[in-house]
Amino acid sequence: MTRENQYHNHGRISEERYHAHFGNEHGFRVKKRDYRHRRFEYGGYNWTFVEAWPFGWNYNDNLYVDYDDGGYWLYNSNRDGARISINIL
């Protein structure tokens, strides 16, 4: 199993709901306290962080959730291509 998909559950958000709430056109921010609790709520789902918060990411950076490589990722719009693995709780 590759690093890209070893962390992910295989539940999928419906296409209709996904396009209405997720992807790079639906940015948001995560609060530091959410990261300390290892979870956040967004788009009607509760999410958990699988990987550590990356060095250089700020809590006021614009983030978005996208489905790629067989799972969900939290991308940082301010850091070209930077992402961390997340799962739906």
Secondary structure, 3 states (H helix, E strand, C coil): CCHHHHCCCCCCCCHHHHHHHCCCCCCECCCHHHHHCCEEEECCEEEEECCCCCCCCCCCCCEEEEEECCEEEEEECCCCCCEEEEEEC
